[in-house]
Amino acid sequence: MTPERIASGLRWIRRVVPEYSALSGDVTADDLLADLRAAGAGAVFSFFYPLQGGESVVINRWQRDLAARHPEVVAFASVHSDDDRPAEVVATAFEDLNLAGLKLHPYVQGLDPLDRRLAPALAVVEESGRPLVLHTGFSGFYGRDPLTGAVDEILRRYPRLRLVAAHLLYGDLPLSRWAERLEAHPNLYLDATNVLSLARPGTSEGAQLSALLADWSHRVTFGTDYPMGMAYPVDRLYSLPAAIAPGPDALEDLSWRAAARLVGPSCLPPSIARDLALNPAPPP
């Protein structure tokens, strides 16, 4: 994100994770990427979304420029329901900028993912085969209604859409309820970012998450949300998967393999793409 948006995000996360006060408010995207590389990241998914209509085109170009400067970056597009012709914005991001997928954060963007104006844009995502990463969960923190119904409706309306439910609807749907949805919807993926900081080993939620990973780790991703994740410095976030994964295969899936398979080798740095070729996806 731009320095202004990073600074705004840091002011927000410091209310929850005071340790981020040690990170300079003037930090840039280049600085953050250096931190992630130093922590061992071989690829970094970059999400940057508009807060109002008319910003998406500039943001998507910014994402493309970031990825051009940093080959490890897997850049995602975004869109807003108040944009003129949202479907065209998304199509351009995919066809001209070759961005890896679409990210929406309904709470922060102030939009409804079921807004009829977004329907053609979601159809573009579905047709492209690229993933939609949708923020879900933590509705109480944001003071908004849960997105449980919206997730289920998106799955119904767009059966071929590769939907990633970021944060697993945490706080709005028990972790034990995801297995039935994964079974029913073969294009549904989950993302455990920030959840691993809360569903800890030795707790009921930790046990539910570990059981979920035992069967479905190939469709569960994990990221740091840096610099707005639930721990600082970033090394602490990268240590979380090993504590909850029920075995080495689940750890590989959670740490990198599920995310890499989601976007495919053409979007990945060459070294990660080579590793992916040696790790074929399990049969459906």
C-alpha positions as CSV (number, residue, x, y, z in Angstrom):
1,M,0.0,0.0,0.0
2,T,1.0,3.6,-0.3
3,P,2.8,5.2,2.7
4,E,-0.4,7.1,3.7
5,R,-2.5,4.0,3.8
6,I,0.2,2.1,5.7
7,A,0.4,4.9,8.3
8,S,-3.4,4.8,8.7
9,G,-3.4,1.0,9.1
10,L,-0.6,1.2,11.7
11,R,-2.6,3.8,13.7
12,W,-5.5,1.3,13.7
13,I,-3.6,-1.9,14.5
14,R,-1.6,-0.3,17.4
15,R,-4.9,-0.1,19.3
16,V,-5.0,-3.9,19.2
17,V,-1.3,-4.9,19.1
18,P,0.7,-2.1,20.9
19,E,4.0,-3.8,19.8
20,Y,3.5,-2.2,16.4
21,S,4.6,1.1,18.0
22,A,8.1,-0.1,17.4
23,L,7.5,0.1,13.6
24,S,8.0,3.5,12.2
25,G,5.0,5.4,11.0
26,D,7.0,6.4,7.9
27,V,7.6,2.8,6.8
28,T,7.1,2.1,3.1
29,A,6.0,-0.9,1.1
30,D,9.6,-1.5,0.1
31,D,10.6,-1.5,3.8
32,L,7.9,-4.0,4.7
33,L,8.9,-6.3,1.8
34,A,12.5,-6.2,3.1
35,D,11.2,-7.3,6.6
36,L,9.3,-10.2,5.0
37,R,12.3,-11.3,2.9
38,A,14.5,-11.2,6.0
39,A,11.9,-13.4,7.8
40,G,12.2,-16.0,5.0
41,A,9.3,-15.2,2.7
42,G,9.8,-16.4,-0.8
43,A,6.6,-14.9,-2.2
44,V,4.3,-12.2,-0.8
45,F,0.6,-11.7,-1.7
46,S,-0.1,-8.0,-1.9
47,F,-3.7,-6.7,-1.2
48,F,-4.6,-3.0,-1.6
49,Y,-8.2,-2.0,-1.9
50,P,-10.1,1.3,-2.6
51,L,-12.1,3.0,0.1
52,Q,-14.4,4.8,-2.4
53,G,-15.4,4.8,-6.0
54,G,-12.9,6.1,-8.5
55,E,-9.7,4.8,-6.8
56,S,-9.5,1.3,-8.2
57,V,-7.8,1.9,-11.5
58,V,-5.0,3.9,-9.8
59,I,-4.6,1.3,-7.1
60,N,-4.5,-1.6,-9.5
61,R,-1.8,0.1,-11.5
62,W,0.1,0.7,-8.3
63,Q,-0.1,-3.0,-7.5
64,R,1.3,-3.8,-11.0
65,D,4.2,-1.4,-10.5
66,L,5.0,-2.9,-7.1
67,A,5.2,-6.4,-8.5
68,A,7.4,-5.2,-11.4
69,R,9.9,-3.8,-8.9
70,H,9.7,-6.8,-6.6
71,P,9.5,-10.2,-8.4
72,E,8.4,-11.9,-5.1
73,V,5.2,-9.9,-5.0
74,V,2.0,-11.6,-6.2
75,A,-0.3,-8.6,-6.7
76,F,-4.1,-8.7,-6.4
77,A,-6.6,-6.3,-7.9
78,S,-9.5,-4.7,-6.2
79,V,-12.7,-2.8,-7.1
80,H,-15.4,-0.8,-5.4
81,S,-19.2,-1.0,-5.9
82,D,-19.2,2.8,-6.5
83,D,-16.7,2.5,-9.4
84,D,-18.0,3.2,-12.9
85,R,-18.3,-0.1,-14.7
86,P,-16.7,-2.4,-12.0
87,A,-16.6,-5.4,-14.4
88,E,-14.5,-3.4,-16.8
89,V,-12.1,-2.4,-13.9
90,V,-11.6,-6.0,-13.0
91,A,-11.3,-7.2,-16.6
92,T,-8.6,-4.6,-17.3
93,A,-6.8,-5.6,-14.1
94,F,-6.7,-9.2,-15.2
95,E,-6.2,-8.8,-19.0
96,D,-3.9,-5.8,-19.1
97,L,-2.2,-5.8,-15.7
98,N,-2.1,-9.6,-15.2
99,L,-3.0,-9.3,-11.5
100,A,-3.5,-12.6,-9.7
101,G,-7.0,-12.3,-8.4
102,L,-9.4,-9.9,-6.6
103,K,-9.5,-8.8,-3.0
104,L,-12.6,-7.3,-1.3
105,H,-12.9,-6.1,2.3
106,P,-16.6,-5.3,2.7
107,Y,-16.2,-3.8,6.2
108,V,-13.4,-1.4,5.5
109,Q,-14.6,-0.6,1.9
110,G,-18.1,0.0,3.1
111,L,-19.7,-2.2,0.5
112,D,-22.0,-5.2,0.2
113,P,-20.4,-8.1,-1.8
114,L,-23.9,-9.0,-3.0
115,D,-24.5,-5.5,-4.4
116,R,-26.0,-6.0,-7.8
117,R,-23.4,-3.5,-9.2
118,L,-20.6,-6.0,-8.3
119,A,-22.4,-9.0,-9.8
120,P,-20.8,-8.5,-13.3
121,A,-17.4,-8.0,-11.7
122,L,-17.7,-11.3,-9.8
123,A,-18.8,-13.0,-12.9
124,V,-15.5,-11.8,-14.6
125,V,-13.5,-13.3,-11.7
126,E,-15.4,-16.6,-11.9
127,E,-14.8,-16.8,-15.7
128,S,-11.1,-16.0,-15.3
129,G,-10.5,-18.8,-12.9
130,R,-8.7,-16.4,-10.6
131,P,-9.5,-16.4,-6.9
132,L,-11.6,-13.9,-5.0
133,V,-10.2,-13.2,-1.5
134,L,-13.0,-12.0,0.6
135,H,-12.5,-10.6,4.1
136,T,-14.9,-12.4,6.5
137,G,-15.2,-12.6,10.3
138,F,-14.5,-10.3,13.2
139,S,-17.9,-8.6,12.6
140,G,-18.1,-7.6,16.3
141,F,-14.8,-5.8,16.1
142,Y,-16.0,-3.8,13.1
143,G,-19.5,-3.3,14.5
144,R,-21.1,-4.8,11.4
145,D,-23.4,-7.7,10.5
146,P,-21.7,-11.1,10.0
147,L,-21.0,-12.1,6.4
148,T,-21.9,-15.7,6.9
149,G,-25.0,-15.4,4.7
150,A,-23.1,-13.4,2.0
151,V,-20.5,-16.2,1.8
152,D,-23.1,-18.9,1.4
153,E,-24.9,-16.8,-1.2
154,I,-21.8,-16.1,-3.2
155,L,-21.1,-19.9,-3.2
156,R,-24.6,-20.5,-4.5
157,R,-24.5,-17.8,-7.2
158,Y,-21.0,-18.4,-8.5
159,P,-20.3,-22.2,-8.2
160,R,-17.1,-22.0,-10.3
161,L,-15.7,-19.0,-8.5
162,R,-12.6,-19.8,-6.4
163,L,-13.7,-18.1,-3.2
164,V,-11.2,-17.6,-0.4
165,A,-12.9,-16.9,2.9
166,A,-10.2,-14.8,4.6
167,H,-10.1,-15.2,8.4
168,L,-12.6,-18.1,8.3
169,L,-15.6,-16.0,9.4
170,Y,-13.9,-15.9,12.8
171,G,-16.3,-15.1,15.6
172,D,-19.3,-15.5,13.3
173,L,-19.1,-19.2,12.4
174,P,-17.7,-22.0,14.6
175,L,-14.5,-23.5,13.0
176,S,-16.2,-26.9,13.2
177,R,-18.8,-25.8,10.6
178,W,-16.4,-25.3,7.8
179,A,-15.9,-29.0,6.9
180,E,-19.4,-29.3,5.6
181,R,-19.0,-26.3,3.4
182,L,-15.7,-27.5,2.0
183,E,-17.3,-30.8,1.2
184,A,-20.2,-29.2,-0.6
185,H,-18.2,-26.5,-2.5
186,P,-15.1,-27.8,-4.2
187,N,-14.0,-24.2,-5.2
188,L,-14.1,-22.9,-1.6
189,Y,-10.8,-22.1,0.1
190,L,-10.2,-20.8,3.6
191,D,-7.5,-18.4,4.9
192,A,-6.4,-18.7,8.5
193,T,-4.6,-15.3,8.7
194,N,-5.0,-13.8,12.2
195,V,-7.0,-16.8,13.3
196,L,-3.9,-18.7,14.2
197,S,-3.1,-15.9,16.8
198,L,-6.4,-16.6,18.5
199,A,-7.2,-20.3,18.0
200,R,-4.2,-21.5,20.0
201,P,-3.0,-25.0,20.7
202,G,-4.5,-26.4,23.9
203,T,-7.8,-24.5,23.4
204,S,-11.1,-25.8,22.1
205,E,-10.8,-23.6,19.0
206,G,-7.2,-24.8,18.5
207,A,-8.4,-28.4,18.5
208,Q,-11.2,-27.6,16.0
209,L,-8.7,-25.8,13.7
210,S,-6.2,-28.7,13.9
211,A,-9.0,-31.2,13.1
212,L,-10.0,-29.1,10.1
213,L,-6.4,-29.0,8.8
214,A,-6.0,-32.7,9.2
215,D,-8.6,-33.2,6.4
216,W,-8.6,-29.9,4.5
217,S,-5.1,-28.3,4.7
218,H,-4.8,-28.4,0.9
219,R,-7.5,-25.8,0.8
220,V,-6.4,-23.6,3.7
221,T,-3.9,-20.7,3.3
222,F,-2.1,-18.6,5.9
223,G,-0.6,-15.1,5.7
224,T,0.8,-12.5,8.0
225,D,-1.4,-9.5,7.2
226,Y,1.8,-7.5,7.8
227,P,1.9,-4.8,9.0
228,M,-1.6,-5.3,10.4
229,G,-1.4,-8.8,11.6
230,M,-2.0,-9.9,15.2
231,A,1.7,-10.0,16.3
232,Y,4.9,-8.1,15.8
233,P,7.6,-8.5,14.7
234,V,6.7,-10.5,11.7
235,D,8.8,-13.5,12.7
236,R,6.3,-14.3,15.4
237,L,3.5,-14.6,12.8
238,Y,5.6,-17.0,10.7
239,S,6.1,-19.3,13.7
240,L,2.3,-19.9,14.2
241,P,1.6,-22.6,11.5
242,A,4.1,-25.1,13.1
243,A,2.2,-24.8,16.4
244,I,-1.2,-25.8,15.0
245,A,-0.5,-28.0,11.9
246,P,-1.3,-31.7,12.7
247,G,1.6,-33.0,10.5
248,P,4.3,-32.1,8.0
249,D,2.0,-32.1,5.0
250,A,-0.5,-29.8,6.7
251,L,2.4,-27.5,7.6
252,E,3.6,-27.3,4.0
253,D,0.0,-26.6,2.8
254,L,-0.6,-23.9,5.4
255,S,2.8,-22.3,5.0
256,W,2.9,-22.0,1.2
257,R,1.6,-24.8,-0.9
258,A,-2.2,-24.1,-0.7
259,A,-1.6,-20.5,-1.6
260,A,0.8,-21.3,-4.4
261,R,-1.7,-23.7,-5.9
262,L,-4.4,-21.2,-5.7
263,V,-2.7,-18.7,-8.0
264,G,-0.7,-21.1,-10.1
265,P,2.9,-21.1,-11.3
266,S,2.6,-18.3,-13.8
267,C,2.0,-15.8,-10.9
268,L,4.8,-17.1,-8.7
269,P,8.5,-16.3,-8.4
270,P,10.4,-18.9,-10.4
271,S,11.8,-20.7,-7.3
272,I,8.4,-21.1,-5.8
273,A,7.0,-22.2,-9.1
274,R,9.7,-24.9,-9.4
275,D,8.8,-26.1,-5.9
276,L,5.2,-26.2,-6.8
277,A,5.9,-28.4,-9.8
278,L,7.4,-31.0,-7.4
279,N,4.2,-30.8,-5.2
280,P,1.3,-31.8,-7.4
281,A,-2.2,-31.1,-6.0
282,P,-4.0,-34.0,-4.4
283,P,-6.9,-35.6,-6.4
284,P,-10.3,-33.9,-5.9
